[in-house]
Structures are given as C-alpha cells and as structure tokens.
Amino acid sequence: MGAIDFLLHESSVGYSIFQLVHQPDTIGNRLREVQHASQDLSKFGKIIKLVSFAPFQGAAQALANANDVSEGILSDYLRSLLEMNLPKPNKKAIVLGVADKNLAGSIKAAFPFIECETGDTSEVVQDLLRGIRLHAPKLLKQLQEGDVERAQLGLGHAYSRAKVKFSVQKNDNHIIQAIATLDHLDKAINTFSMRVREWYSWHFPELIKIVSDNQQYARVVLFVGDKKKLLGDRIHDLAAVVNDDGDIAQSIIVAAGVSMGQDISESDMANVLAFAKRVVDLSEYRKSLFAYLVSKMSIVAPNLATLIGEVVGARLISHAGSLTNLSKYPASTVQILGAEKALFRALKTKGNTPKYGLIYHSSFIGKAGQKNKGRISRFLANKCSIASRIDNFSEAPTTKFGEALKRQVEERLEFYASGAAPTKNEVAMKTAMDSVLADIKIQDPADDDEEMADIIPSTVQKQGKDKKKENKKRRHNGMDAGLDRTKGSENKEEKAKGNEKKSKKRKHSEADGEADGEVDQTRSGERKERKTKGTEVKAKKRKHGEVDAEAAEGRKGKKKKSSDK
C-alpha cells in the first residue's frame, strides 16, 4: 500500500475532503497509545487538513446522496467536488481513502488517476476515517453546535422511511409474523388444554373419555362447572356446546350423576373456569388469525396458496425470509427447505440426503406412494418455485396459474398411479395465460376508430362543399373557355390514340410480312436442297452406269481373246 494523499468523508451534512499532512505508520498505528491519541483533537488535527467542504442544500439532496452512497453510485455532486479539489498528477496516481468499497470502485472507474483505499484494505484508512467521524463537528468550522446531530436524525428517519416503503411492497412481513404467532398459539393452546384436563379431572374424571377434543373439552368445563349442578333439563343447552350431539350430552349428564371425582371448593372452581375461559378465548383468536392469514396469502401469494395451501406456503415464505428470497431459490432448495439439519448431517456422514422439508406437510406427498414420494416432492418443489416467482413479479394478483399448477401435480400423481399421460407444461401455462388475459379489461381500439370515422366524414363533407363553391366561381369567371380547351385536349388525345392504333397495326402487318418472308425463304431453301440432292443422286447413278459399261466391255474383250486362242 502506498502513501495516502486524501480522505473522503461522507456525512449527513455533506461531503468533505481532507489532506494528510503527516503519514501515519502502519505498524505504530496498532499501538494503544497511538489509538488513544487519535481521540485527542489537538493531536489528531495535526495529521489532517481540511481541503474542501460541500454541504447539502436540503433534506431531499441529502437523502438522494445517501441512497447513491448506499448503492455505490457516484453522484454528480460528489463528482464535481472531486474534480474541483483533487489535483491531476503527472506520473504518480493519487491515493484517496474512502469508507465504502462500492463507492470506491465507482470513483476509480470515473477517475483513472485516483487509486482508492478502503477500511477493508487498509487499517490506516479505517482509523483515520474513524477519527474524522469523531471530530467532524469541530473539524468542519462552518457548522454550528448540534447541526450534525439534527442532520443525522432527520436523514436517518427519511432514509429508514424510504427503505421500509420500498421493502414492504408485498406485505410478506405480516405473513411471517402471522404464521409465527399461529405456531406459538397452537403450542400454547395444546399445553393449556392438557393443563385444564388434568386440573378438572380431579373433580370430573369421566369427562375425559367422553369428550376427546381439547377445545370442546374447555367449553364443556365452562358450561358444566360444578357437576352437582348439572341436571337433566340442561341437555339441550349442553348439546349445543358439543356440536348438537344429543348422545354425548346425555352421556355427560349420566356420568356427572355417578362420577367418582372429589368435591372442589368455589375458589378452586373459579380458577379452573378462568383458565378454561382463557383457553376458549385463545382458540377463538386462533381462528380469526387463521382467517387473517388466508386473506393475506390470497393477496400476497395467491398462486402459491392455491397450489400448496396457505399454511405450508406461509411457512415457506417465513423460512426463506421473504417472498422475494423464496422466488430466488431454485427448486432443489425449495424441496429441502426446512430440513437443513438433516441435510448437513447426511453430507457429514455421507448418507442419504433428505427428500423433502416443509413441503412434506402438503397433501400431495401423503397421496403419493412410498416409491413416488421423492419424485412427487421434486415435481411439487418445481411448481412451488414457479408459483412464488409469478406471485412476486406479477402486478395484479390472480389464482389462474396456481390452479393450473395444481392440476399438473394431480395429473402427475395420476400418471404415477395409472400411467395416464399428463398435460405438458407449455400447454398448461398457455391456457392459464389466455384465461388471465381474458379477464383483463383492455380498451378496444375499435372505439377510437369509430370516433375517427365520425370526424372524417364531417371533414370530407366540408371539403366537398368548398370544392362546389370553387367550381361555381370558376364557371362564372370563364369556365367555358376552359371546357373548350379540355375538349380540344380530349380530341388531341383521341387522335393520338388513333395514330397509336394505326402504328400498332402497321407493326403487326410488317411483322406478319417478315414472318411470311421468312417462311418463303425456308421453303425455297428446302427446294434448293432437294434439287442439289437430286443432282447428286443422278451424278452417282451416271458414275455407276459408266462403271458398269466399262466392266461389260472388259468382259467382252476377255471372251474374244479366249475364242482366238
């Protein structure tokens, strides 16, 4: 690491650039004495010198620059400050100390002659920026007492408010809290119901065998109270408590008359009834909370809720941290989400990895056979990943895709059971998309065409009226001469057309004559060829005749010679 030349300090009041007067020692900077000395302004002020301070002009500018710094973006305001106050070196680059590493990368990309050092790469930069942050109210002499604290408070509230508005666009945080509360309520209601059973069984032990449901048991305890006061005339009211089951009500009344339980005092009975009332209230609140969770899931993640259910879908979102995080997970991660301990234990021992996590509580896993549980869990995790991405990135909530994905999972189960071919994913998604687009009300462009059609005829009529008026004026101002000219031009056009027709006829006749001449020439050529062939044949015949005569004469001469001998 080279020597540090300048330091950039970004704060809630503005940007400031400091120059190092004395270079600190890297090794000596780790000593306690040196670290304690940095807390003393009289000693620390001799190391650095303020070069420039650019305060923010308002809260809006401070918030915009804070957002840029958090995202590692070099703002125009900071760029102009660096250009004005940092000198351009000839050979050696300038080393600038920056707190944020992402901002350091943006500065280095914008200014090639600047080398940036951060607290991650240099301990000296970290200690110097810590000292500047500590003594900033006194180093920045333009500020008054309390300005930094007020700016920090206002900027902190504005930045946090903007962050919360940005991150809670889907309201998945309410789903996370609701499912966590629902799980705690289930445990609490189960524990409290068992406690009510144990407590009231000392007075009425036979009731446990008659009423098995915990919530219903707590309601019966509230209705009965002291078993001695339970008479036969209250059977109809008791039946209403046990879901209008007259047989159970009659059994409770009979068992109360012959119960072996001990008597209980009024104060003990009051505490038992108060505790039973608390259990009943918790169970009622649990129902309302579940209804709230269902409504929230139908708004935030309707497709995921339709596919796998509200409770399992909410647990997946809660375990992932948010719907956005769940949508970024691959299907293999969604499949074992919730079984991390078993996964790492299997990886450590080199055993079999788990097939499913939270999705095991889905009804599809239970419907599948033992051999197909792993296959259907992979398929279901794939569809859950698709549904979460659709819910996260879609603007209008809809359950069409969730219904299509659910049918695909059911068809896959049927395929594993009977071998029936399931619907392809492309066909299912196209059908769901068509149904979604059909539900969206899109303005028909034909309405605009009708409006334009109403406007266009009126303009055409106006133009026609104007033309008629102009024609009338022309007629009054000597339109007849114009008409004569047009007639003359028409006659000329007719004559020209006639001449063209005559020339065409001549051309055709000439072409026919040429064709006839060509035919005569070919016929005469054929005749000449025939004559030449005939003369050639005659000459050949003459030659053959002469040869025959000569041969005959030779024969006669031979005969004469033989006779003379």
HELIX and SHEET records of a PDB file:
HELIX    1   1 GLY A   28  ARG A   30  5                                   3    
HELIX    2   2 ARG A   32  ALA A   37  1                                   6    
HELIX    3   3 LEU A   41  PHE A   44  1                                   4    
HELIX    4   4 ALA A   59  GLU A   71  1                                  13    
HELIX    5   5 ASP A   76  ASN A   85  1                                  10    
HELIX    6   6 LYS A  101  ALA A  110  1                                  10    
HELIX    7   7 GLU A  123  LEU A  139  1                                  17    
HELIX    8   8 ASP A  147  SER A  167  1                                  21    
HELIX    9   9 ASP A  172  TYR A  200  1                                  29    
HELIX   10  10 LEU A  207  ILE A  210  1                                   4    
HELIX   11  11 ASN A  214  VAL A  224  1                                  11    
HELIX   12  12 LYS A  227  LYS A  229  5                                   3    
HELIX   13  13 GLY A  232  ARG A  234  5                                   3    
HELIX   14  14 ILE A  235  VAL A  241  1                                   7    
HELIX   15  15 GLY A  246  GLY A  257  1                                  12    
HELIX   16  16 GLU A  266  VAL A  300  1                                  35    
HELIX   17  17 PRO A  302  ILE A  308  1                                   7    
HELIX   18  18 GLU A  310  ALA A  320  1                                  11    
HELIX   19  19 LEU A  323  LYS A  328  1                                   6    
HELIX   20  20 ALA A  331  GLN A  335  1                                   5    
HELIX   21  21 GLU A  340  THR A  349  1                                  10    
HELIX   22  22 LEU A  358  HIS A  361  5                                   4    
HELIX   23  23 SER A  363  LYS A  367  1                                   5    
HELIX   24  24 LYS A  373  PHE A  393  1                                  21    
HELIX   25  25 LYS A  400  SER A  418  1                                  19    
HELIX   26  26 ASN A  425  ASP A  439  1                                  15    
HELIX   27  27 PRO A  445  HIS A  476  1                                  32    
HELIX   28  28 MET A  479  ASP A  564  1                                  86    
SHEET    1   A 5 ILE A  48  PRO A  55  0                                        
SHEET    2   A 5 GLY A  14  LEU A  20 -1                                        
SHEET    3   A 5 PHE A   6  GLU A  10 -1                                        
SHEET    4   A 5 ILE A  94  GLY A  97  1                                        
SHEET    5   A 5 ILE A 114  GLU A 117  1                                        
END                                                                             
